[in-house]
């Protein structure tokens, strides 16, 4: 009989052999397209957590989530969700296209038939679906530079090629560059207005010129207007593309994440306008069927958002305007930083003019390690900026915002 010592020794030997065998097994490799999945806005949090583990306070100025600060969704929206939670009907699968009442409310806003509307899990899912529906390997969607990084990621995962149009003074699109960048593989022109990451609001004459260009080349327009109620100044007039497209095909996207301060609800939509989009619309319907449905209770909250007054925006925009003004003033007082004044949303996109930093990533990563201020490198929003930029959110309360930007100032001075 084996002694207890021998039994333990044999067990340890077996475990060692098993571990060695495991280590000899080849690593399972992900797909090639997975290498294109990047989202620096959240990916950078891993760096911040390491710095935070050292005991340093982190100023999270990377994500546009108003609910991390002192903003909350309107009460009538959350009340509608609570009521839906108490109704057994809404605990089942919702219709794949969306709750019929919600479809009709969106259709009224967008001036289309409800059959032209699709509810998505946040506008992000809508963006994903559009790339699946439109892009073959080697194709491109014409994107603004800079742009929301999900667009470039979804394009690359779909096998699409980068094709960026310049945005010039005050981050307004350069329409001549749009003309130059259109090629035989261009499938659509994307307009993000108000813009993330810059906070720019596009003038109507520029939007009309983009519509004309799209019409000349028989290209659909994709309008990301998720911040369309978030303009902060009287002179920043928001013009929805649906008001001026006429016969040019348009797919407009929106939701309740930003305008209604409820990103966690994950309710967005796509609305189809004009002729020539029937096959794309049918493909979106198939994709909606395949993913089953969007959370029904949250859709009832979105219905309340779109059918009741948006009076919550008065106080929300007052706070944002104050914080925007603090950010704009303090950033431009730093020798080595220059910033256009944001007109909407809750982002600033400053340029680092100081020669002390070789690129935007060196600036952002060093800033994080030395001060705890977390911002996102501008190159995450475009590969063709031609300068060193970063995006920060100005959602924190004034005192915390001043402390964070003060640290940026000290960092640039001491670099």
N, C-alpha and C positions, 0 to 999 in steps of 0.2 A: 504493500500500500504506500502511496505517496504521502509524504509528510505535508503538513500545511505550508511549510516553507517552500517545498518543491512545487506545490500547486500554484502558489503566488508567483514564483519565478517563471513557471511555464505560461501563466496568464500574461505577465508583463512581456515575455518574449513574443507571445502571439500578437499582442497589441502593437508592439514595435514593428513586427513584420507587416501587420495590416496598415500601419501608418506609412511605412516605406513603400508598400505596394501602391497606396493612394498617391504618394508623391511622385511615383513613376508614371501614373496615368496622364495622358495628354490633356491639357486644358481645353475645355469645350469653348469653341470660338463663336462670338456673336456674328450676326450678318454684317456684310460690308456696309450696308446702308445705315446700320446703327452708329457707325463712326461719325455720321453727320448730325447726330442728335446733340445739340448744344443749346444751353439756355443759361447764359452767364449770370442773369439777374438772380437766379436761384443757385446755380452751381457755385457761385462765389461764397455762399453761406458756409460751406465746409471750411474755407479759410478762416472765416470770422469765428467759427466755433473753436478752432484751435487757439486763436488769439484770446478768446473769451475764457478759455480753460486756464490761462495764465493769471486770471484775476482782473484783466483789463475790462472796463466798461465799453460795450459796443453800441455805437449809434447806427442803428439799422436804417440807412437812407437808400436802400437798394430796391425795395419792392413797393409798388403803388397800391398798398392795401390800407385804405382809410380806417378800417376797423381795428387796426393795430394801435390806433391813436384815439382821439376823442371825437370820432364820427360814428354814427349809428344809422341803420336803415330807418326809413319812415315807419311810424307806428302802424299806419294802415296796411303796410305791406306785411309786417310780421303778424299782425292780427289776422290777416287773410290766410297766412300759412298755418297759424294755430287752429283756425276754424277748419281748414282742410284736413289737418291731422286728426281731428275728431270725427271726420266723415269717412266711413269705411270705403266708400267708392274710390277715394283718392289714394288708397293704400295698394291698389293693384297697378298693373302696367298701364301707363298712359298711352294714348294713340301715338304711333311712331312719329307722325308729322308734328304732333303737338296737341294740347288741349284745344278743343274747337273754339271755346270762348276767347282764349288767348289769341289764337290764329286770327279771329275776326277783329279783335282789338288792334293787333299789329297791322292787319291789312288796312284798317281805317286810317291809321297814322301814316302808312306808306302809300296810300291811294292805289292799292292793288286788290286783286281778289284773294280770298283766304287760301285758295289752292296754290298761290304763288309764295306762300310763307312757310318756313320750316323752323321749328324751335330746336335749338341745339344746346348742348351742355356748355354754356358759356359761349361767347363768340369764338373762343379758341377752337372748339370743335368744328364750328362752321368754317373757319380758315382751313383746318385740316381737310375737311370734306371737299372744299373747293380745289385744293391741290390734287387730291385723289381723282377728282372728276375732270380736271382740265389738263394736267401735266403728264406728258410722256417723256421718257428719257431724252435729253437734249433740248427740250422746250424751255421756255422761260416766261415768268410773269415780270413785267416791268415794275420795279419797286423803288420807292423813294430812298434817298440816301441823306440822313439815316432813317431807319425804319424799325418797327417792332420786331425783335429777332426771331419770333416764331415763324414769320414769313420765310426768311432765308432757310431756316432749319427744315420746314416742311417742303420747301422747294427742292433742297438737296436730297432729302430722304426719298422724294419722288423721282429722283434722277434729273431734276431740272438744273439749269445753269444760271449762275448769278447774272443779273442784268439790272443795274441801278441807274436811276436818273438823279442828277444833281439838284440839291436845294440850295439856293444862294442866300442873298441878304435876307435877314429875319427868318431864315429857313423856309422861304417860299420856293415852290418848285420852279425849276428852269424849264420852261416849255420847249425851248429850242433843243435842249438836251434830250427831252422826251422824244422829239421827232427823230433825232439822230440815233437813238438807242433802239428804236423799233426795228425788228428784223423778221425774217420769214418764220422763225420759231417762237415769236412772241404771241402768247395766248390771251393776255389781258393786261390792263394797266391798273395798278393798285394806287388808291388815293387814301391816305390816312389823315383825316382832318376832323377835329383838331388833332395835332400830331403828337404821337408818343415816339421819340423821347423829348422833343424840343419844346412842346407847348405852343407851337405856332398855330395860327388860324389863317387859312388861305383866303385871299381876296377873291371876290366873285369873278372879276375879269380873268384871273388866272384859271379858275375852275372852268369857266366857259371855253377857254382856249384848250384845256385838256379834253373837254367834251368834243370839241371840233376835231382835234387830232384823232381821238378814238373813232369818231364817225368816218373820217377820211380813210382810216386803215381797217375799218370793219372789225374793231376790237371791242369786247365788252369792258366796262369799267367795274371795278370792285371798290366800293366805298366803305371803309372802316370808320364809322362815325360814333364809336362807343363813348366819346366824351362830348357829344354835340350839345348837351345842356350845361356844360362846364366852362363856358367862356367867362372871363373875369373882368373884362373892361367894356365900356360902352362902344368903343371903336372896333372891338373885335367881333364883327358880325358873322355869325355862323350861317352858311348857306348849304343846306343839304343838297347833295348832287341830284336827288330825285326831282328837285324843283326846276332843274335846268337841262336835264339830259334829253328831253323830247323823245326822238326816235332812236337814240343810242342805247343799246342794251346795257342794263345796270343791275348789279347784285349789291344790295346794301346790307350791311351788318351792324347790329347793335345789341343791347342787352341791359341788364339791371346792375351789373357789377360796379360801374363807376357813377353814372348819373343818379342812381338810387342807393349808392353806398352799400352794395350787398354782393361783393365778389364771391362769398362763400355759397351763395344760392346756386351758382352755376346755371344761369338761364340767359341764353342769348338767342339770336335769330338771324336768318338770312331771308331777304325779300327780293323777289325777281321782278324786274321791270323791263318792259319792251319785248320786241320780237327776237327770234333767233336763239332763245335760251331753253327751248322745250327739252332737248336731249340732255342738257346739263341739269335741268330741274328734275328730270326723271331719274338721273343718276344719283342726285342728292336724296331723292325719295328712297332709292334702294339702299343707300348708305344709312339713312335713318332707320329703315326696317332692320338692317343688320345689327345695329347697335341697340335695338329694342325701343328705348324711350328715355326721356328726361324725367327726373323726379317730379311726380305729379303735384305734390303739395307745394313745391317751390314754384311751379308754373302758376298756381293760383295766386301766389304772392306777386308774381310778375304781372298778372292780370290786374291786380289792384294798383300796381305801380303805373301801368300805362293808361288806366282809366280814371284815376283820381288826381287831384291837383299835386303838382310837384313843389309845394310851398316850402318843403324842407331845404330846398336849394338856397333860399335867401340867407339863412344862417351859415350853411356850409360854405357858400361862396364868400361870405364876409370873412370867415376864418381863413379860407384859402388865399384871399386877396391880401390880407395882412401878412401872412407867412410868405407869400410870393414876394411882396415888397421888401421884407426883411432879407430874404435870400438874394434877390437881385441887387440890392444896395450893398450888402456885406461882401458878396462875391466880387463885385466890381471895385471895391475898395482894396482888394488884395493885389499887390504888385506881382504880376505873373499869371493872373486869371482874368479872363474876359467873358462876359455872359450876355446873350441877347435876352430881352425881357420876355418871359413866357406870357402868353395871352390866354391860356386855357389849361385845363387839367391840373396836375400837381407835380410837374417835373420841371427841372431846369437842366440845361445841357451846356455847361460852361466849357470854354477852351483853355487849356493850360498853355500860356504863351511863354512861360519861363523855360530857358534852355537847360535848366538843371536836370531835367528828366528826359531820358532817351525816347520813351514812348508812354502811351496812356496806361499800360498795364503796370509799368514800373511805378508810375505815380500812384495809381489806385492801391496796389498791393503794399507799397511802402507806407502810404497814408494809413491803411488799416493796421499794419503791424505797430506803427509808432504812436498812433493817436486813438485807435479804435473806431474811427469813422469809416463806415462801409458805404462805398459808392460803386458804380458799375463802369468799367472802361468803355469809352465811346466806340472802340473798334468792335464791340459786341453788337452794335447797331448798324454797322456798315464797314466794309473792307476798303472803302474808297473816300475816306473823309479828308485826307491830306492835312491832318493836324492831330494834336493830342486833346481829346475831349473826354468828359465823363458825365454820367447822368446821376442826379440826386433827386430824391423826393422831398418836398417841403411840407409834408403832412404833420410833423411833430409840433407840439405846442411851442410858442415863441421862445421861451427861455431855453428849452432843449435845442431848438434850432440854432439859436445864437451861440450856444456853447459848442455845438458841432462845427459850425462855420468858423468860429473863433479858432478851433483846433486846426482847421484847414489852413487858416491864415498863418498861424504859428509854424505849421509844418513847412509851408512854402518858403517862409522867411528863413528858417533854420536849415533848409536843405543844402 
